[in-house]
């Protein structure tokens, strides 16, 4: 099962970073928690949400729980 990082923002719909797939939840969580990856994650967020939106939550979800484009992530 493939896992992805999902960002929940204040003003932008939630989105998954599909360019960073992980083999399991632990790999995904470890990547998010590693400070050396903060620049890469910031670039991903800025690309989608811009500079001014607030991150409300970050999650690691399996691909099966991430809807196709245009559908809500709940």
N, C-alpha and C positions, 0 to 999 in steps of 0.2 A: 504494500500500500504506500502511495506517495503522500507526503505531508507538505504543507505550505504555510508560510507566515501570512497571517491576515491582520490588517490594520483596521481599527474602528476609529473613525474620525468624527469631530464635532459637526463639520459642514459638508463632508464628502461621503458618499456611500462607501461602506466597507469594501476593501479590495484585497486580493491575494497577490503575493509576489510570486508569479509563476516562473520567474527566471531562477529561483532558488528552491529547487525540489529537494526533499529529504526522504530517506528511507524509512524513518520512524520518528515518533514524537520526541524522543529523547535527543536525537540529533538536532531537530528543529529548535527545541528549547535551549539547548546548549549554544547554538549559533546566536540566538536572540540575546542570551545572557552574556555573551563574550564581548567585552568592551572594544576589542579590536575590530569588530564588525559594525560598529556604530556608524562609521562614515558610509559604508555601503547601504545600510538600512536608511540612513538619512536621505541619500540620493534617490532611493526608491520612493520614499514618501514625498519628497519635493517634486519629483517627476509627475506624480499623480495629483497630489493635494496642494502643492505650492508651499510657500514659506509660512503662511499665516494661519493655517488650520491647526487645531489642537488634536493630539493623539489621545483618545479616550481609553483604548485598550489594544493590546497586541496578543494574538493567540496563534497557536499552531493547530491547524485543522487538517484532517485527512481529505484528500481530493474528493471523496464521495460526499462530503458535507459542504463543498464549495459549489454554489450554483453556477450555471453558465452566465455569461455576460448579460446584464439587464435584469437578473433576478436578485432578490434580496438575500443577503447572508443573515441568518437569524441565529 
